[in-house]
Amino acid sequence: MRFEYQEAKDLIRSVDQQTNVLQLLENAANMDSAAFDTHCLRLVHSLAEYVLACPLRKDVYHGPTGALRFGLFSGLFAFRVADQKIFTTGVGTEIRRQLDPQYRFAAFAACLGAIPALIHSNLEVRDATTDRVWHGFRHNAPLAQWLKESGAKSPYEIAWRKAPATTSPATVAVLATDVFGQGFWNTFDPGVTRAMYDALMPGDMRPGETPLTTTVREAQRLAREYELRAATRPYVGTEPPAGVSAESLAQAIADTAPTKANSDEAPPLADTGANSGGDPDPSPEPEKELSLYETLPAVLQQFFTAIRADDEYERLMQNIKATEAGIVVPIAALGRYGLSPTSVVEQLSTVGLVAAKEGRRIVLKHEAKALLERDQK
């Protein structure tokens, strides 16, 4: 595959004209315009400088601008998935208010920062003029800068590797720095930065992983699925699928509703052999009756745990009233614990705890009272 040199800003404009992705990103980021330009757009332009029009993988996003589109789309999905996660527990409300926006942004940034390692693992890129081979461990690592070293904006040629090159977490982190730039994370909490670097290479779900890692994996999966669904004919990858558009991307984001796949549940246990034809257990243990708390998805368990740990718990409970209809809760109060109020209402509705919605309040069923009391689960 041969590509003529195009400026990064022109490639971004081309993708945006087709998908309106920058406006969707700004809406999802929930930042003011200045913060969006300083943080999100800065990384978008940095990623475009790094990858130019490179594809990403043989099986998906393997047309022109594939790597850039995967970074943008997975980052967009990351903001949506992050709205359904609780990143901080066991800390005060004020600290949570500072950290949660950082974690949301870190999920977006990790999706973009993961791209350089994927590119170098899957592709070999050559300067079509000098036949030099591009690699990431150099001073002018971004492809745009590297191609300009010869004094001209050279065309470049791409070949797929026969098998993806082995990549370690350390390599992924080093290459991601060329997208972030030196000092980019200086104003972020060190714990957020560590979690972001750990999330760059999510791999398969593993016990004890952070909510940020789970968010990045889910966002990447959704971005892959979107590209494949958008193909209205056999996916040949010579160009973006015909179904990739502003309308289809906006609809895909809107359809990303809370599901079990978005929770932090552990993977299924391995087969123990209980149904493999052996003798049954002569004295099976009676099943323990689960409390309401134990039946909730992990994200709601974390939500109610955060409420009970709130240093303003007493004042919060003064605004929550028990009535004949149920437990009346101001919707605005639900946004103090790492999830947006809308996401909390969706999650509570999904598990059947919402009795009614009354303007700016929701009415929870009476059994939810136990979830709010500090001395119970």
C-alpha positions as CSV (number, residue, x, y, z in Angstrom):
1,M,0.0,0.0,0.0
2,R,1.4,3.4,-1.0
3,F,0.3,6.7,0.5
4,E,1.1,10.2,-0.6
5,Y,2.0,12.5,2.3
6,Q,-0.9,14.5,3.8
7,E,-0.8,16.9,6.7
8,A,-2.2,15.6,9.9
9,K,-4.7,18.4,10.1
10,D,-6.1,17.5,6.7
11,L,-6.5,13.8,7.7
12,I,-8.3,14.8,10.8
13,R,-10.6,17.1,8.8
14,S,-11.3,14.3,6.3
15,V,-12.3,11.8,9.1
16,D,-14.4,14.5,10.9
17,Q,-16.2,15.5,7.7
18,Q,-17.4,11.9,7.3
19,T,-18.2,11.2,11.0
20,N,-18.6,14.5,12.9
21,V,-16.4,12.7,15.5
22,L,-14.8,15.9,17.0
23,Q,-18.2,17.3,17.9
24,L,-19.2,14.0,19.4
25,L,-16.0,13.9,21.4
26,E,-16.6,17.4,22.7
27,N,-20.1,16.5,23.8
28,A,-18.9,13.3,25.5
29,A,-15.9,14.9,27.2
30,N,-18.1,17.2,29.2
31,M,-15.4,19.9,29.4
32,D,-15.4,23.6,28.5
33,S,-14.1,24.4,25.1
34,A,-10.7,25.6,26.4
35,A,-10.1,22.4,28.4
36,F,-11.2,20.3,25.4
37,D,-8.8,22.0,23.1
38,T,-5.9,21.8,25.6
39,H,-6.3,18.2,26.5
40,C,-8.4,16.2,23.9
41,L,-7.7,18.0,20.7
42,R,-4.0,18.2,21.6
43,L,-3.8,14.4,21.7
44,V,-5.9,14.0,18.6
45,H,-3.5,16.1,16.6
46,S,-0.5,14.3,18.2
47,L,-1.9,10.9,17.2
48,A,-2.6,12.1,13.7
49,E,1.0,13.3,13.4
50,Y,2.2,9.9,14.6
51,V,0.1,7.6,12.3
52,L,-0.9,9.8,9.3
53,A,-3.0,7.6,7.1
54,C,-1.7,4.3,8.3
55,P,-4.2,1.4,8.7
56,L,-4.3,-0.5,12.0
57,R,-4.9,-4.3,11.6
58,K,-5.5,-6.9,8.9
59,D,-8.9,-7.8,10.3
60,V,-10.4,-4.4,11.1
61,Y,-9.6,-0.8,10.5
62,H,-7.2,-1.9,7.7
63,G,-8.0,0.9,5.3
64,P,-6.5,4.3,5.0
65,T,-6.7,6.3,8.3
66,G,-7.6,3.1,10.1
67,A,-5.3,3.8,13.0
68,L,-6.5,7.3,13.4
69,R,-10.2,6.3,13.2
70,F,-9.7,3.5,15.8
71,G,-8.0,5.9,18.2
72,L,-10.8,8.5,17.8
73,F,-13.7,6.1,17.9
74,S,-12.3,4.0,20.9
75,G,-11.6,7.3,22.7
76,L,-15.2,8.4,22.1
77,F,-16.6,5.1,23.4
78,A,-14.2,5.4,26.4
79,F,-16.0,8.6,27.6
80,R,-19.4,6.8,27.2
81,V,-18.2,3.7,29.1
82,A,-16.5,5.8,31.8
83,D,-19.9,7.3,32.6
84,Q,-20.9,3.9,33.8
85,K,-17.9,3.3,36.1
86,I,-16.9,4.3,39.6
87,F,-13.1,4.9,39.6
88,T,-12.7,6.0,43.3
89,T,-13.9,4.4,46.5
90,G,-13.1,5.0,50.1
91,V,-12.2,8.6,49.6
92,G,-14.0,11.8,50.5
93,T,-16.4,13.6,48.2
94,E,-14.0,16.5,47.5
95,I,-11.2,14.2,46.4
96,R,-13.7,12.2,44.3
97,R,-14.8,15.4,42.5
98,Q,-11.1,16.1,41.6
99,L,-10.2,12.6,40.6
100,D,-13.2,11.3,38.6
101,P,-12.8,13.8,35.7
102,Q,-9.2,12.8,35.5
103,Y,-10.0,9.1,35.3
104,R,-12.6,9.8,32.5
105,F,-10.0,11.7,30.5
106,A,-7.3,9.1,31.2
107,A,-9.6,6.4,29.6
108,F,-9.8,8.5,26.5
109,A,-6.0,9.2,26.5
110,A,-5.2,5.5,27.0
111,C,-7.1,4.6,23.9
112,L,-5.1,7.1,21.8
113,G,-1.8,6.2,23.5
114,A,-2.2,2.5,22.7
115,I,-2.1,3.1,18.9
116,P,1.7,3.5,18.3
117,A,2.4,0.1,19.7
118,L,-0.3,-1.5,17.6
119,I,1.0,0.2,14.5
120,H,4.6,-1.0,15.0
121,S,3.4,-4.5,15.9
122,N,1.3,-4.9,12.7
123,L,3.0,-2.8,10.0
124,E,6.3,-2.2,8.4
125,V,6.5,1.4,7.0
126,R,9.1,2.6,4.5
127,D,10.0,6.0,3.1
128,A,9.2,5.5,-0.6
129,T,12.0,7.9,-1.5
130,T,14.9,6.6,0.6
131,D,13.7,3.1,1.4
132,R,14.3,3.7,5.1
133,V,12.3,1.7,7.6
134,W,10.3,3.6,10.3
135,H,10.5,2.5,13.9
136,G,9.4,4.2,17.1
137,F,12.6,4.3,19.1
138,R,14.1,7.5,17.8
139,H,14.1,11.2,18.4
140,N,11.6,12.2,15.6
141,A,9.3,9.2,16.2
142,P,6.0,10.4,14.7
143,L,5.7,9.4,11.1
144,A,5.1,13.0,9.9
145,Q,8.3,14.2,11.5
146,W,10.3,11.2,10.3
147,L,9.2,11.6,6.7
148,K,10.3,15.3,6.8
149,E,13.8,14.4,7.9
150,S,15.0,14.1,4.3
151,G,13.8,17.6,3.6
152,A,10.7,16.6,1.7
153,K,7.2,15.3,2.5
154,S,7.9,11.8,1.1
155,P,5.3,9.2,0.1
156,Y,5.4,6.1,2.2
157,E,4.7,2.4,1.7
158,I,3.1,0.0,4.1
159,A,3.4,-3.8,4.3
160,W,1.7,-6.1,6.8
161,R,3.9,-8.2,9.0
162,K,3.4,-11.9,8.5
163,A,2.7,-12.1,12.3
164,P,2.3,-9.3,14.8
165,A,5.5,-8.4,16.6
166,T,5.6,-9.2,20.3
167,T,4.9,-6.1,22.4
168,S,5.5,-5.7,26.1
169,P,3.8,-3.3,28.5
170,A,7.0,-1.4,28.8
171,T,7.2,-0.9,25.0
172,V,3.6,0.2,24.8
173,A,4.3,2.8,27.5
174,V,7.5,4.2,25.9
175,L,5.7,4.5,22.5
176,A,2.7,6.2,24.0
177,T,4.9,9.0,25.4
178,D,5.4,10.2,21.8
179,V,1.6,10.8,21.6
180,F,1.4,12.4,25.1
181,G,4.6,14.5,25.0
182,Q,6.9,15.1,27.9
183,G,5.2,16.6,30.9
184,F,1.7,16.1,29.7
185,W,0.7,14.3,32.9
186,N,2.4,16.6,35.3
187,T,-0.9,18.2,36.6
188,F,-2.7,14.9,37.0
189,D,-2.8,12.8,40.2
190,P,0.0,10.2,40.2
191,G,-2.5,7.4,40.9
192,V,-4.5,8.4,37.8
193,T,-1.3,8.4,35.6
194,R,-0.2,5.0,36.9
195,A,-3.6,3.5,36.2
196,M,-3.6,5.1,32.7
197,Y,-0.2,3.5,31.8
198,D,-1.4,0.2,33.2
199,A,-4.5,0.4,31.0
200,L,-2.6,1.0,27.7
201,M,-2.5,-2.8,27.0
202,P,-5.7,-4.2,28.6
203,G,-5.4,-7.7,27.1
204,D,-7.8,-10.3,28.6
205,M,-9.8,-9.6,31.7
206,R,-7.8,-10.5,34.8
207,P,-8.6,-10.5,38.5
208,G,-8.0,-7.3,40.4
209,E,-7.7,-5.0,37.3
210,T,-8.6,-1.4,37.7
211,P,-11.9,0.1,36.4
212,L,-9.8,2.1,34.0
213,T,-8.4,-1.0,32.4
214,T,-11.8,-2.4,32.1
215,T,-13.1,0.8,30.5
216,V,-10.3,0.9,27.9
217,R,-10.9,-2.8,26.9
218,E,-14.6,-2.2,26.6
219,A,-14.1,0.9,24.5
220,Q,-11.8,-0.8,22.1
221,R,-14.2,-3.7,21.7
222,L,-17.1,-1.3,20.9
223,A,-14.9,0.5,18.4
224,R,-14.1,-2.7,16.6
225,E,-17.7,-3.8,16.5
226,Y,-18.8,-0.4,15.2
227,E,-16.4,-0.6,12.2
228,L,-17.5,-4.1,11.3
229,R,-21.2,-3.3,11.6
230,A,-20.7,-0.3,9.4
231,A,-19.6,-2.5,6.5
232,T,-22.5,-2.6,4.1
233,R,-20.6,-5.0,1.8
234,P,-17.8,-7.6,2.4
235,Y,-15.2,-5.8,4.5
236,V,-12.2,-5.4,2.1
237,G,-10.6,-2.5,3.9
238,T,-9.5,-0.4,0.9
239,E,-11.5,2.5,2.3
240,P,-13.7,3.2,5.4
241,P,-16.9,1.1,5.3
242,A,-19.7,2.8,3.6
243,G,-21.7,2.7,6.8
244,V,-19.2,4.9,8.7
245,S,-21.0,8.2,9.0
246,A,-21.9,10.9,11.5
247,E,-25.4,9.4,11.9
248,S,-24.2,5.8,12.5
249,L,-21.4,6.9,14.9
250,A,-23.8,9.1,16.9
251,Q,-26.3,6.2,17.1
252,A,-23.6,3.7,18.2
253,I,-22.7,6.1,21.0
254,A,-26.3,6.5,22.0
255,D,-26.8,2.7,22.0
256,T,-24.0,2.2,24.5
257,A,-26.3,1.6,27.4
258,P,-25.4,0.0,30.8
259,T,-25.1,-3.8,30.4
260,K,-23.5,-6.6,32.2
261,A,-20.6,-6.4,29.7
262,N,-19.9,-2.9,31.1
263,S,-19.7,-4.0,34.7
264,D,-16.6,-5.0,36.6
265,E,-17.7,-8.6,37.1
266,A,-15.1,-11.3,37.1
267,P,-15.0,-13.8,34.1
268,P,-17.0,-17.1,34.5
269,L,-15.3,-19.7,36.7
270,A,-13.6,-22.6,35.1
271,D,-15.5,-25.8,34.7
272,T,-15.1,-27.8,38.0
273,G,-16.2,-31.1,36.4
274,A,-19.4,-31.2,38.5
275,N,-21.4,-32.0,35.3
276,S,-18.8,-34.2,33.6
277,G,-20.5,-37.5,34.5
278,G,-18.8,-38.1,37.9
279,D,-20.7,-39.1,41.1
280,P,-22.8,-36.3,42.4
281,D,-21.9,-34.7,45.7
282,P,-23.8,-36.8,48.3
283,S,-24.3,-33.8,50.6
284,P,-24.5,-30.5,48.7
285,E,-24.3,-27.4,50.7
286,P,-27.6,-25.4,50.8
287,E,-27.5,-22.3,48.8
288,K,-26.9,-19.1,50.7
289,E,-29.7,-16.5,50.3
290,L,-28.1,-13.4,48.8
291,S,-28.8,-10.0,50.2
292,L,-30.1,-7.3,47.8
293,Y,-26.7,-5.7,47.8
294,E,-25.0,-8.9,46.8
295,T,-27.3,-9.3,43.8
296,L,-26.4,-5.9,42.3
297,P,-23.9,-5.4,39.5
298,A,-20.5,-4.4,40.8
299,V,-20.9,-0.8,39.6
300,L,-24.0,-0.3,41.8
301,Q,-22.3,-2.1,44.8
302,Q,-19.5,0.5,44.5
303,F,-22.1,3.3,44.1
304,F,-23.9,2.4,47.4
305,T,-20.6,1.8,49.2
306,A,-19.5,5.3,48.2
307,I,-22.7,6.8,49.5
308,R,-22.3,5.2,52.9
309,A,-18.6,6.3,53.0
310,D,-19.5,9.9,52.1
311,D,-18.2,12.4,54.7
312,E,-21.4,14.4,54.1
313,Y,-23.6,11.3,54.6
314,E,-25.8,12.8,57.3
315,R,-26.6,15.9,55.3
316,L,-27.3,13.8,52.2
317,M,-29.8,11.6,54.1
318,Q,-31.7,14.7,55.3
319,N,-32.6,15.3,51.6
320,I,-33.8,11.7,51.1
321,K,-37.4,11.1,52.3
322,A,-39.2,7.9,52.9
323,T,-42.9,8.1,51.8
324,E,-45.7,5.6,51.1
325,A,-44.6,5.5,47.5
326,G,-41.0,4.7,48.2
327,I,-37.6,6.4,48.9
328,V,-37.6,9.9,47.3
329,V,-34.1,10.9,46.2
330,P,-33.1,14.2,44.4
331,I,-31.6,13.2,41.0
332,A,-28.8,15.8,41.4
333,A,-27.5,14.0,44.5
334,L,-26.8,10.9,42.5
335,G,-23.9,12.5,40.6
336,R,-21.6,12.9,43.6
337,Y,-20.1,9.4,43.4
338,G,-18.3,9.0,40.0
339,L,-21.3,8.2,37.8
340,S,-23.5,10.7,36.0
341,P,-27.0,11.0,37.4
342,T,-28.5,9.8,34.1
343,S,-26.3,6.7,34.2
344,V,-27.2,6.0,37.9
345,V,-31.0,6.2,37.0
346,E,-30.4,3.8,34.0
347,Q,-28.5,1.3,36.2
348,L,-31.1,1.4,39.0
349,S,-34.0,1.0,36.5
350,T,-32.2,-2.0,34.9
351,V,-32.2,-3.8,38.3
352,G,-35.8,-2.8,39.0
353,L,-35.2,-0.5,41.9
354,V,-36.9,2.6,40.5
355,A,-40.6,2.9,41.4
356,A,-41.2,6.2,39.6
357,K,-39.6,9.4,38.3
358,E,-41.0,12.7,39.4
359,G,-39.3,15.6,37.6
360,R,-36.0,16.2,39.3
361,R,-36.5,13.3,41.7
362,I,-36.7,9.6,41.5
363,V,-38.7,7.3,43.8
364,L,-36.8,4.1,44.8
365,K,-38.6,1.0,46.0
366,H,-38.8,0.5,49.7
367,E,-36.2,-2.3,49.7
368,A,-33.6,0.2,48.6
369,K,-33.6,1.7,52.1
370,A,-31.2,-1.1,53.3
371,L,-28.7,-0.1,50.6
372,L,-28.5,3.4,51.9
373,E,-28.1,2.6,55.6
374,R,-24.6,2.6,57.0
375,D,-25.1,-0.4,59.3
376,Q,-26.5,-2.6,56.6
377,K,-25.8,-3.9,53.1
